[in-house]
Amino acid sequence: MVAPWWVRPGLDIEDGHLRIAGRKAEALAREHDTPLFIYDRRRFAENARRLQSALADAGIPFRLRFALKANPLPEVLAVFRGMGAAGSPDSIGIDACSPGEVERAIDCGWQPEEISFTGTNVSERDLDVLLARRIHVNLDAISQVERYGRRSPGTRIGIRIDPGTGAGYNAHLEYAGDRPTKFGIGPDRLGDAIAAAGRHDLTIDTVHFHAGSGWLADGLPAFEAALVAAVDAVDRLRAAGAPISEVNVGGGLGMPARDDERAVNLDAYAAVLARHLGPLGVVVACEPGDYLSKDAAILLAEVVTVERRREVTFVGLDIGWNVNCSYFIYRFAQEIVVCRAADATRSEVVTVTGHINEAGDVFAEDYRMAPVKEGDVVAILNAGGYLQAMSSTHCLRPMGTAIFLDR
């Protein structure tokens, strides 16, 4: 029998049972109860090293940072902190988007100079923390440049641009395009940003952009179009005297969620970066969150309802979107595996729902799944990023616990 597409070291099948990091998922659910997140600690490091290797092979100076919003758990951050000392080639920095994330990173061992902050609608209270910690800040609005400059004249900043084109897992997750976006300074306002920085003697040393979230192999051309806009911004800023030393290309690299999805070829991604940014002589910064964390965990739930309703079979779980917002908010697909029959034929078409009392509490629609019965434990894959980080007690439902395993 051909193994399912998602099988890999640390996520496999033994005698039909799903295992993560060598442990049977169903047994862990029975021991710890559901909802339960199970993390394969080693997978975070494997993902990071794979991306670092591709960037190094492309021959470009680079910095890899973890987007902390994807998963701020101290146990996760400890993995990245342990991959290399501050300033070493193997080290992983932090991309933060709030003062709380900055404080979490420092509490977990990062030095301020290893942290890059890119936020939006930055308040005076935000600046109180950022300036006290001496964090490098990428600003995404003219008013933000003015506010920052009044508080900290004569310092260095980055500019977050709107590249005018985006790449995402779906159109909703493209962060730039024909319509105006809340993110970034467009080319028509770049001159105003330069003037605002000049009024406060600010040195612009970084160009930042973020094309979107979760994009896969077919999104590389759109990402490259955004990269062209960033190069143009570098040229304009340098012509105005700005010593641009870093181009931060944001995150957004996705992980496949279904067997018909294809991952970004990292060598092709690095080659695109090298082709456009190599001639500029800048450090290339990447700050993925999903790519480094997404497939490092599964979320376990119990099936509590299997019932036909108007020609549709509904599979109801004992979790809700409060612990798994992936489809509810982002429309990200996820694979759902019956833990006792992980390699069984997917012969049923079902809609999988949660226990939050809202119609949108759905995990998969018209989804082909192995036969399932009430009392079964199922695993939702790709649960390592943006799930626990965004969990809530909506409807006073529990957020789920986590265990961390080592291969």
ROTIMAR-710635 format. One record per residue (C-alpha): residue in three letters; x negated, y, z negated. Coordinates in pm, 1 decimal, always signed. Layout:
N
NODE,rest,x,y,z
NODE,ala,X,Y,Z
...
This chain:
407
NODE,rest,x,y,z
NODE,met,+0.0,+0.0,+0.0
NODE,val,-127.5,+346.8,+89.8
NODE,ala,-181.4,+563.1,-217.7
NODE,pro,+24.7,+883.5,-246.7
NODE,trp,-144.6,+1193.0,-108.7
NODE,trp,-202.5,+1343.0,-454.3
NODE,val,-407.6,+1057.6,-599.1
NODE,arg,-759.7,+1167.1,-697.2
NODE,pro,-1010.7,+1106.7,-976.2
NODE,gly,-830.0,+1191.3,-1296.8
NODE,leu,-482.4,+1152.8,-1145.2
NODE,asp,-414.8,+796.9,-1033.5
NODE,ile,-191.6,+490.7,-1056.7
NODE,glu,-248.8,+165.6,-1243.8
NODE,asp,+2.6,-118.1,-1203.2
NODE,gly,+257.7,+134.9,-1085.2
NODE,his,+211.5,+365.7,-1384.3
NODE,leu,+95.4,+725.0,-1346.4
NODE,arg,-226.4,+805.8,-1528.7
NODE,ile,-396.7,+1137.3,-1597.8
NODE,ala,-758.6,+1136.5,-1715.9
NODE,gly,-729.4,+762.1,-1768.1
NODE,arg,-422.3,+774.2,-1995.5
NODE,lys,-74.1,+651.9,-1907.4
NODE,ala,+149.6,+954.5,-1875.8
NODE,glu,+467.7,+781.6,-1993.7
NODE,ala,+301.3,+652.8,-2310.7
NODE,leu,+180.0,+1005.0,-2389.6
NODE,ala,+532.6,+1138.6,-2344.4
NODE,arg,+671.5,+879.4,-2585.0
NODE,glu,+398.6,+963.3,-2836.7
NODE,his,+417.2,+1343.4,-2819.1
NODE,asp,+773.8,+1404.6,-2692.1
NODE,thr,+876.6,+1628.4,-2403.9
NODE,pro,+831.7,+1885.4,-2264.6
NODE,leu,+462.7,+1803.7,-2263.6
NODE,phe,+175.6,+1952.4,-2063.8
NODE,ile,-118.9,+1717.9,-2014.1
NODE,tyr,-442.9,+1879.4,-1903.5
NODE,asp,-739.5,+1710.7,-1739.5
NODE,arg,-1012.9,+1938.4,-1872.3
NODE,arg,-1270.5,+1827.9,-1619.3
NODE,arg,-1054.3,+1929.1,-1323.8
NODE,phe,-1092.6,+2302.0,-1396.5
NODE,ala,-1470.3,+2274.7,-1364.5
NODE,glu,-1449.7,+2056.2,-1053.0
NODE,asn,-1235.4,+2314.6,-875.1
NODE,ala,-1466.1,+2599.4,-973.4
NODE,arg,-1784.2,+2419.2,-869.3
NODE,arg,-1632.0,+2327.7,-532.6
NODE,leu,-1558.1,+2692.9,-457.1
NODE,gln,-1895.9,+2809.5,-586.8
NODE,ser,-2067.7,+2556.9,-362.3
NODE,ala,-1885.3,+2677.0,-50.6
NODE,leu,-1969.5,+3040.7,-124.5
NODE,ala,-2334.2,+2956.5,-191.4
NODE,asp,-2360.1,+2754.9,+130.4
NODE,ala,-2228.9,+3055.9,+323.4
NODE,gly,-2532.2,+3251.8,+208.5
NODE,ile,-2350.4,+3548.1,+56.2
NODE,pro,-2406.9,+3698.6,-289.1
NODE,phe,-2092.0,+3625.8,-487.7
NODE,arg,-1922.3,+3640.9,-825.0
NODE,leu,-1648.9,+3397.0,-917.6
NODE,arg,-1398.1,+3510.9,-1178.7
NODE,phe,-1100.2,+3325.3,-1324.7
NODE,ala,-769.1,+3512.1,-1312.5
NODE,leu,-684.8,+3475.7,-1677.9
NODE,lys,-312.5,+3531.7,-1625.4
NODE,ala,-292.1,+3187.7,-1463.8
NODE,asn,-367.0,+3016.8,-1793.3
NODE,pro,-486.1,+3204.9,-2103.4
NODE,leu,-504.2,+2902.9,-2335.6
NODE,pro,-830.6,+2908.8,-2534.5
NODE,glu,-890.2,+2541.0,-2451.5
NODE,val,-884.8,+2625.8,-2080.1
NODE,leu,-1104.5,+2931.7,-2120.5
NODE,ala,-1356.2,+2725.6,-2315.3
NODE,val,-1412.0,+2512.0,-2005.7
NODE,phe,-1496.6,+2812.1,-1789.4
NODE,arg,-1707.2,+2977.9,-2058.5
NODE,gly,-1906.4,+2658.8,-2092.7
NODE,met,-1994.2,+2643.4,-1722.9
NODE,gly,-2273.5,+2898.7,-1744.2
NODE,ala,-2418.5,+3165.9,-1968.1
NODE,ala,-2346.1,+3530.7,-1895.4
NODE,gly,-2532.8,+3643.1,-1585.2
NODE,ser,-2633.9,+3293.7,-1474.3
NODE,pro,-2553.4,+3176.4,-1119.0
NODE,asp,-2319.8,+2909.8,-1255.4
NODE,ser,-2118.6,+3140.2,-1478.3
NODE,ile,-1750.1,+3219.9,-1432.1
NODE,gly,-1632.6,+3572.1,-1506.5
NODE,ile,-1283.6,+3694.2,-1589.2
NODE,asp,-1024.5,+3885.2,-1390.0
NODE,ala,-790.8,+4057.6,-1635.2
NODE,cys,-474.4,+4255.1,-1567.4
NODE,ser,-377.8,+4370.2,-1915.7
NODE,pro,-551.2,+4487.1,-2235.3
NODE,gly,-433.1,+4168.5,-2404.7
NODE,glu,-615.4,+3960.8,-2146.1
NODE,val,-929.9,+4166.4,-2198.1
NODE,glu,-914.0,+4104.4,-2571.9
NODE,arg,-847.8,+3732.3,-2518.8
NODE,ala,-1151.7,+3702.8,-2290.0
NODE,ile,-1378.1,+3879.3,-2538.5
NODE,asp,-1245.3,+3664.8,-2823.2
NODE,cys,-1330.7,+3357.6,-2613.5
NODE,gly,-1691.2,+3461.2,-2555.8
NODE,trp,-1708.3,+3687.2,-2249.5
NODE,gln,-1912.7,+4004.0,-2250.5
NODE,pro,-1740.6,+4323.6,-2129.5
NODE,glu,-1964.0,+4339.4,-1821.9
NODE,glu,-1835.5,+3995.5,-1714.6
NODE,ile,-1475.1,+4118.7,-1706.3
NODE,ser,-1311.0,+4296.1,-1413.8
NODE,phe,-976.5,+4467.0,-1474.0
NODE,thr,-725.8,+4518.4,-1193.7
NODE,gly,-386.4,+4630.8,-1316.1
NODE,thr,-97.0,+4838.5,-1196.6
NODE,asn,+88.9,+5127.1,-1363.8
NODE,val,-192.4,+5157.9,-1616.6
NODE,ser,-81.2,+5354.9,-1923.1
NODE,glu,-272.3,+5570.4,-2169.1
NODE,arg,-237.7,+5287.5,-2421.5
NODE,asp,-397.2,+5052.3,-2168.7
NODE,leu,-684.9,+5294.5,-2123.3
NODE,asp,-735.6,+5315.2,-2499.2
NODE,val,-846.3,+4949.3,-2492.7
NODE,leu,-1020.8,+4945.4,-2155.3
NODE,leu,-1234.6,+5249.3,-2226.3
NODE,ala,-1319.5,+5139.3,-2579.6
NODE,arg,-1437.0,+4804.2,-2441.7
NODE,arg,-1616.9,+4963.9,-2142.7
NODE,ile,-1443.1,+4739.4,-1890.9
NODE,his,-1488.2,+4803.6,-1518.6
NODE,val,-1148.7,+4904.9,-1380.7
NODE,asn,-1008.6,+4884.0,-1027.5
NODE,leu,-741.5,+5154.1,-991.8
NODE,asp,-449.9,+5118.1,-751.1
NODE,ala,-286.9,+5462.9,-739.0
NODE,ile,-399.9,+5823.7,-702.3
NODE,ser,-235.1,+5915.1,-1031.7
NODE,gln,-429.8,+5634.1,-1198.1
NODE,val,-756.0,+5778.6,-1066.9
NODE,glu,-658.8,+6118.5,-1208.0
NODE,arg,-556.9,+5973.5,-1545.5
NODE,tyr,-869.5,+5763.7,-1573.5
NODE,gly,-1088.3,+6054.6,-1464.7
NODE,arg,-944.7,+6285.4,-1728.7
NODE,arg,-1024.9,+6027.2,-1994.4
NODE,ser,-1364.0,+5907.6,-1869.2
NODE,pro,-1529.2,+6151.8,-1624.5
NODE,gly,-1866.0,+6061.3,-1478.3
NODE,thr,-1812.1,+5683.9,-1489.3
NODE,arg,-1774.9,+5409.9,-1227.0
NODE,ile,-1450.3,+5270.0,-1089.5
NODE,gly,-1315.4,+5048.9,-816.1
NODE,ile,-1031.8,+5125.7,-575.8
NODE,arg,-761.4,+4871.4,-505.3
NODE,ile,-642.1,+4916.9,-149.2
NODE,asp,-324.2,+4814.6,+30.2
NODE,pro,-460.8,+4630.4,+336.7
NODE,gly,-129.2,+4655.3,+520.9
NODE,thr,-107.0,+4281.3,+581.7
NODE,gly,-74.3,+3989.2,+346.6
NODE,ala,-93.1,+3612.4,+309.3
NODE,gly,+119.4,+3400.3,+77.1
NODE,tyr,+278.6,+3061.7,+17.1
NODE,asn,+595.4,+3224.9,+148.5
NODE,ala,+695.7,+3574.7,+258.6
NODE,his,+797.4,+3665.9,-97.8
NODE,leu,+438.5,+3604.1,-210.6
NODE,glu,+270.8,+3824.7,+49.2
NODE,tyr,+151.6,+4127.6,-146.7
NODE,ala,+106.4,+4355.9,+152.6
NODE,gly,+279.2,+4402.0,+484.6
NODE,asp,+505.8,+4634.0,+680.5
NODE,arg,+696.6,+4748.1,+371.9
NODE,pro,+530.7,+4965.9,+106.7
NODE,thr,+403.2,+4770.0,-192.8
NODE,lys,+348.5,+4860.4,-556.6
NODE,phe,-8.9,+4739.0,-519.3
NODE,gly,-290.8,+4949.3,-385.5
NODE,ile,-380.6,+5269.9,-207.0
NODE,gly,-306.3,+5270.1,+163.3
NODE,pro,-544.3,+5402.5,+431.1
NODE,asp,-333.8,+5718.2,+461.8
NODE,arg,-408.7,+5804.2,+97.0
NODE,leu,-769.6,+5689.8,+76.6
NODE,gly,-892.8,+6045.5,+133.1
NODE,asp,-678.0,+6160.4,-158.5
NODE,ala,-833.3,+5891.8,-378.5
NODE,ile,-1181.5,+6006.2,-280.6
NODE,ala,-1089.3,+6365.1,-363.3
NODE,ala,-938.6,+6267.8,-699.3
NODE,ala,-1251.6,+6072.9,-790.5
NODE,gly,-1463.0,+6370.5,-691.2
NODE,arg,-1269.1,+6605.5,-919.7
NODE,his,-1372.4,+6391.6,-1215.3
NODE,asp,-1722.0,+6294.9,-1099.0
NODE,leu,-1617.3,+5928.0,-1072.4
NODE,thr,-1836.7,+5693.0,-869.7
NODE,ile,-1642.0,+5444.6,-656.3
NODE,asp,-1849.8,+5125.7,-641.4
NODE,thr,-1590.5,+4855.8,-560.8
NODE,val,-1321.4,+4792.1,-301.6
NODE,his,-1054.5,+4548.6,-416.9
NODE,phe,-756.1,+4395.3,-239.9
NODE,his,-518.5,+4106.3,-297.2
NODE,ala,-341.1,+3963.0,+5.2
NODE,gly,-94.9,+3743.1,-183.9
NODE,ser,-45.6,+3420.3,-376.8
NODE,gly,-61.3,+3051.7,-299.3
NODE,trp,-156.9,+3070.1,+65.6
NODE,leu,-275.9,+2753.9,+232.8
NODE,ala,-466.9,+2664.1,+549.7
NODE,asp,-227.6,+2841.2,+783.5
NODE,gly,-269.7,+3163.4,+584.2
NODE,leu,-639.9,+3209.6,+660.1
NODE,pro,-586.8,+3428.3,+972.2
NODE,ala,-359.5,+3663.5,+776.3
NODE,phe,-614.5,+3680.9,+495.6
NODE,glu,-881.9,+3764.0,+754.0
NODE,ala,-668.7,+4051.4,+884.2
NODE,ala,-654.7,+4193.5,+532.1
NODE,leu,-1030.7,+4151.9,+509.4
NODE,val,-1075.2,+4366.5,+821.5
NODE,ala,-884.2,+4645.9,+647.8
NODE,ala,-1113.6,+4615.5,+346.5
NODE,val,-1421.6,+4650.5,+565.4
NODE,asp,-1274.8,+4965.8,+716.6
NODE,ala,-1217.5,+5104.2,+366.7
NODE,val,-1578.6,+5031.0,+274.1
NODE,asp,-1698.4,+5218.9,+581.6
NODE,arg,-1481.8,+5521.8,+501.1
NODE,leu,-1584.0,+5529.0,+136.1
NODE,arg,-1953.1,+5495.2,+217.4
NODE,ala,-1922.2,+5775.3,+471.6
NODE,ala,-1789.6,+5989.3,+186.1
NODE,gly,-2090.4,+5900.6,-28.1
NODE,ala,-1947.9,+5615.8,-237.2
NODE,pro,-2211.3,+5348.1,-312.9
NODE,ile,-1992.0,+5041.7,-259.4
NODE,ser,-2172.8,+4739.9,-402.6
NODE,glu,-1885.7,+4491.7,-441.2
NODE,val,-1587.7,+4388.1,-234.7
NODE,asn,-1336.9,+4199.3,-447.4
NODE,val,-1112.8,+3987.0,-225.6
NODE,gly,-876.3,+3891.9,-505.7
NODE,gly,-736.8,+3544.7,-551.1
NODE,gly,-441.7,+3381.8,-382.2
NODE,leu,-595.9,+3052.8,-271.6
NODE,gly,-327.2,+2789.3,-311.1
NODE,met,-311.1,+2418.4,-380.4
NODE,pro,-99.3,+2182.1,-167.6
NODE,ala,+220.5,+2069.1,-337.6
NODE,arg,+364.8,+1829.1,-80.3
NODE,asp,+215.4,+1580.3,+163.7
NODE,asp,+282.5,+1805.1,+464.3
NODE,glu,+86.3,+2098.3,+317.9
NODE,arg,-281.5,+2153.4,+392.3
NODE,ala,-537.2,+2313.4,+163.1
NODE,val,-758.4,+2597.6,+274.5
NODE,asn,-1087.0,+2466.0,+408.2
NODE,leu,-1329.1,+2628.3,+165.3
NODE,asp,-1615.5,+2627.9,+413.5
NODE,ala,-1395.7,+2809.8,+665.8
NODE,tyr,-1285.0,+3054.9,+395.7
NODE,ala,-1644.9,+3125.5,+294.6
NODE,ala,-1748.4,+3163.1,+659.4
NODE,val,-1479.3,+3428.9,+712.6
NODE,leu,-1608.4,+3617.7,+408.9
NODE,ala,-1966.3,+3591.9,+529.4
NODE,arg,-1878.7,+3706.6,+882.7
NODE,his,-1704.3,+4022.9,+771.0
NODE,leu,-1874.5,+4112.2,+442.7
NODE,gly,-2224.5,+3973.8,+494.8
NODE,pro,-2334.4,+4267.3,+714.9
NODE,leu,-2222.6,+4513.3,+443.8
NODE,gly,-2479.7,+4389.9,+195.0
NODE,val,-2225.4,+4371.7,-87.3
NODE,val,-2151.6,+4119.2,-358.5
NODE,val,-1835.5,+3927.3,-271.5
NODE,ala,-1609.5,+3874.8,-572.1
NODE,cys,-1334.1,+3612.5,-576.9
NODE,glu,-1084.5,+3582.4,-860.1
NODE,pro,-855.6,+3282.1,-809.0
NODE,gly,-624.8,+3161.5,-1081.5
NODE,asp,-400.1,+2904.2,-918.7
NODE,tyr,-679.1,+2737.6,-723.1
NODE,leu,-891.9,+2680.0,-1031.7
NODE,ser,-611.4,+2566.1,-1260.2
NODE,lys,-303.5,+2448.6,-1076.1
NODE,asp,-370.5,+2078.3,-1026.2
NODE,ala,-545.8,+2037.8,-1362.9
NODE,ala,-222.8,+1952.8,-1544.8
NODE,ile,+107.2,+1769.2,-1517.8
NODE,leu,+428.5,+1854.0,-1700.4
NODE,leu,+626.8,+1563.1,-1843.3
NODE,ala,+1004.1,+1561.5,-1888.9
NODE,glu,+1272.6,+1306.1,-1965.4
NODE,val,+1561.2,+1233.3,-1730.6
NODE,val,+1884.6,+1291.2,-1923.6
NODE,thr,+2139.5,+1293.1,-1639.1
NODE,val,+2175.8,+1110.9,-1306.9
NODE,glu,+2512.0,+1190.3,-1152.4
NODE,arg,+2682.2,+1240.1,-815.8
NODE,arg,+2858.6,+1569.2,-765.5
NODE,arg,+3025.5,+1636.4,-431.4
NODE,glu,+2797.3,+1405.0,-233.1
NODE,val,+2482.7,+1530.2,-405.9
NODE,thr,+2288.6,+1327.8,-662.3
NODE,phe,+2171.9,+1552.0,-944.0
NODE,val,+1879.8,+1449.3,-1162.3
NODE,gly,+1887.2,+1652.5,-1483.5
NODE,leu,+1578.0,+1692.9,-1702.4
NODE,asp,+1524.9,+1793.4,-2065.0
NODE,ile,+1322.9,+2098.6,-1960.5
NODE,gly,+1419.3,+2426.6,-1796.6
NODE,trp,+1272.4,+2710.5,-1597.7
NODE,asn,+1155.6,+2855.9,-1927.4
NODE,val,+867.7,+2604.3,-1913.6
NODE,asn,+846.4,+2558.2,-1537.5
NODE,cys,+923.3,+2876.8,-1345.1
NODE,ser,+734.8,+2765.0,-1033.8
NODE,tyr,+1040.7,+2721.9,-810.4
NODE,phe,+1271.5,+2958.6,-1001.1
NODE,ile,+1047.7,+3264.3,-955.4
NODE,tyr,+799.3,+3182.6,-678.9
NODE,arg,+970.0,+2912.3,-471.0
NODE,phe,+656.6,+2701.9,-502.5
NODE,ala,+719.6,+2335.4,-426.9
NODE,gln,+605.2,+2070.2,-671.8
NODE,glu,+585.5,+1693.3,-644.6
NODE,ile,+790.8,+1500.9,-902.0
NODE,val,+674.4,+1149.7,-988.0
NODE,val,+855.9,+875.3,-1181.3
NODE,cys,+586.7,+777.7,-1429.9
NODE,arg,+677.0,+404.4,-1449.9
NODE,ala,+694.8,+375.0,-1069.2
NODE,ala,+447.5,+629.7,-941.0
NODE,asp,+390.3,+455.1,-608.5
NODE,ala,+751.1,+346.4,-545.6
NODE,thr,+918.4,+424.3,-214.5
NODE,arg,+1094.2,+760.0,-216.0
NODE,ser,+1428.1,+627.6,-99.6
NODE,glu,+1668.6,+869.8,-268.6
NODE,val,+1752.5,+1232.4,-182.4
NODE,val,+1829.8,+1431.3,-495.3
NODE,thr,+1844.4,+1776.8,-648.0
NODE,val,+1639.6,+1806.9,-968.3
NODE,thr,+1761.4,+2055.2,-1229.2
NODE,gly,+1688.4,+2171.5,-1581.1
NODE,his,+1880.7,+2234.9,-1901.5
NODE,ile,+1894.1,+2615.0,-1897.0
NODE,asn,+2255.6,+2729.9,-1859.2
NODE,glu,+2195.0,+2916.2,-1531.9
NODE,ala,+2262.0,+2806.1,-1175.9
NODE,gly,+1909.2,+2890.9,-1065.2
NODE,asp,+1751.6,+2642.4,-1305.5
NODE,val,+1643.7,+2409.2,-1025.5
NODE,phe,+1310.8,+2236.2,-961.8
NODE,ala,+1375.7,+2075.1,-621.8
NODE,glu,+1663.9,+2063.1,-374.5
NODE,asp,+1736.6,+1788.5,-121.2
NODE,tyr,+1421.2,+1624.0,-247.8
NODE,arg,+1314.9,+1270.9,-156.2
NODE,met,+1231.7,+1082.4,-473.4
NODE,ala,+1187.4,+728.2,-602.1
NODE,pro,+1497.7,+576.7,-766.8
NODE,val,+1531.1,+713.8,-1118.4
NODE,lys,+1752.2,+639.0,-1417.6
NODE,glu,+1841.5,+817.8,-1737.9
NODE,gly,+1567.0,+778.3,-1997.0
NODE,asp,+1285.7,+774.7,-1740.9
NODE,val,+989.0,+1005.4,-1785.2
NODE,val,+890.9,+1210.0,-1481.8
NODE,ala,+578.7,+1410.8,-1415.7
NODE,ile,+585.7,+1742.8,-1234.6
NODE,leu,+249.2,+1789.3,-1066.7
NODE,asn,+53.4,+2111.9,-1016.1
NODE,ala,+149.2,+2236.8,-1361.3
NODE,gly,-183.8,+2383.9,-1472.6
NODE,gly,-134.3,+2744.6,-1363.2
NODE,tyr,+138.6,+2999.8,-1432.7
NODE,leu,+365.1,+2756.0,-1620.7
NODE,gln,+259.3,+2754.5,-1983.9
NODE,ala,+128.4,+3107.1,-1936.2
NODE,met,+479.6,+3223.5,-1846.4
NODE,ser,+681.2,+3003.2,-2081.1
NODE,ser,+951.3,+3156.9,-2296.7
NODE,thr,+1216.2,+3054.3,-2548.8
NODE,his,+1503.0,+3159.9,-2323.0
NODE,cys,+1825.6,+3001.9,-2453.1
NODE,leu,+1611.8,+2917.3,-2758.0
NODE,arg,+1480.3,+2615.4,-2571.9
NODE,pro,+1131.6,+2489.7,-2668.2
NODE,met,+832.0,+2595.1,-2460.7
NODE,gly,+651.5,+2263.3,-2465.8
NODE,thr,+326.6,+2152.9,-2621.8
NODE,ala,-7.7,+2070.9,-2463.7
NODE,ile,-274.2,+1806.9,-2499.3
NODE,phe,-618.4,+1816.5,-2342.2
NODE,leu,-789.7,+1502.8,-2216.4
NODE,asp,-1149.6,+1435.8,-2116.9
NODE,arg,-1249.6,+1192.9,-1846.8
